[in-house]
Amino acid sequence: MAYVIGNDCIACGTCIDECPVEAISEGDIYKIDADACTECGTCASVCPSEAISLP
């Protein structure tokens, strides 16, 4: 299962810079492309608002 970004997202951009497969896109709340996500967890480990998790 791919990681998801929840409503606690503050759109800071930290996760975008860390994603090795560029699976995250910008928006009011960022989105992770489930087909591209490799479930490495890097995005979740750097998220300052702890908004990224496995479903």
ABEGO torsion letter per residue (X at the ends): XBBBBBAABAGAGAAAAABAAGABBBEABBBBBAAABAGAGAAAAABAAGABBBX
